Amino acid sequence: MVFKFHGIRPSIRFATIVALLMTIGMPATGRAQQSTDYSEMAQWLNMSAKPPELPLGTKITMANWQRYKAYMPLGMVKLFEGGYGWKMPADVEIDLGPTHHNLLPATWVEATEKYGPQTAVEVLPNGHYEIENYHGGTPFPDPAAPHKGWKILANVFFDYVPAVYVKSGGNFSTFYVIDRFGNISPSTVNVVYRWSDYITDKGFPPKENYAPGSWYSEWVMEQTPEQARYTTSLALYYSDQESHPFPDNYVFVPSLRRSLRLSTSARCAPFLGYDLSNDDAKTNGFNGSTATYTGHNLGDRKMLTLMAIDNYAAGDFPNQYDMPLGFPKPSWGQWELRDLTIDDVTRIPSEAAGYCYSHRVMYVDKELWDSEWNDMYDSNGKLWKFMAFFNEIGQVPQGGYRWKEVTASFWDLQNTHMTIYCPHCNPSHSGAYLDLQAPKEYLDGVKYGSPSGLMQIMR
């Protein structure tokens, strides 16, 4: 089953979340009008191999979408087909604009060119994968056999995000949880994501020491509703993934005034009660590891993506969202065709028993190496969730565009439940503070990137 919190009294909701984070969430059955098996992926690959021409200015609607479905992920095709409780609204419109390039900072590109040729992989006797000689940038800028699918996964796992990414009190993000009846439950969060090793951004040392052995941390604190305030999740990712094949996860529980370390079996548990698991909760669409997961590359495609997003439209929920699906309206901006590679990510055989997803099909951008869309299959190979990651780009003062933010939607098909992550749903419709733009207090690595920092909450 998948655990839902809509309708639970606020006074017990967060105690329930903490308890459930110790368990593995599984999908409910028998509620969807349609059942899609993973075997349909082969049909999609065949259908999308030779797409028709898609010129600039094309408008895709319910009237003509079948003409252009070769440019859509399988999950988006299913939304257009309308066989599930979640389906495309009748007035959906996708407008095609120009494609943007050169989206990575020069320091990241330089690190990729310097270190990429020496990065390697070893498969250990226990079946785990070990990345070798990684020091920053994209690990495998031109992934090829052997282990091509795993190398793509490693590129996603170590994809570019700024050294510090902050959503604070003034520019908070909002999660909207929506059930099949249209009930909407919002909650607001502060976020601090930061690198502690392999750092390439200007103004930061290549490595920090506030959390020894780690290379990345994710800190998320709930601000509203009031009963949830100060509930905080912290995930620590370690460079030595063989010794730490899963990140260390902690939750600060306000009622206890202390933090709890979670079991590694909580990878499938709902992240703070939303329709995404701990393994889903990152801007790149994958939050697992490179030691106990692998990938099978299914081929390359040109795919529709939405990247140049208008902050005010994307932050105007629900007015500028095509409801009830919550799909972007044309006011968000034009979509573009980008070169993507399709990677089927699974647990390695020795670690697969009991895992919630049998397949995570990731549609990966070959320039940014983040996932633009995920099709998720349950342990029986039935389609369970779609995840759309609108990796936003913005203009920079020196010219051109850079990655800056992500807006995301998570649709649970088997339970007709969904979660929207909206980084611009705050009074100023503003996105994240990046690197040295962040208020000085959020640059404190101990407070926002280590377990000891959780004990400073509510002081």
ABEGO torsion letter per residue (X at the ends): XBBBABGBBAAAAAAAAAAAAABBBBBBBGABABBBBAAAAAAAAAAAABBBBBBBGBBBBAAAAAAAAAABBAAAAAAAAGABABBBBAABBBBBBBBBBGABBAAAAAAAAAAAAABBBBBBAAGBBBBBGBAEEBABABBBOBGAAAAAAAAAAABBBBABBBBBAAABBBBBBBBAAGBBBBBBBBBBBBBABGBABBGBBABBAABBGBABBBBBBBAOBAAABGBBBBBBBBABAAABABBBBBBBBAAAGBBBBBBAAAAABBBGGBABBAAABBAAGBABBAAABBBBBAEBBBBBBBABBBAAAAABOAAABBOAAGBBBAAAEBBBBBBBBBBBBBBBAAAABGBABABBBBBBBAAAGBBABBBBBBAAGBBABBBBBBBBBBBBAAEEBBBABBBBBBBBAAAGBBBBBBAABBAAGBBBBBEAABBAAAABAAAAABAAAAAABGX
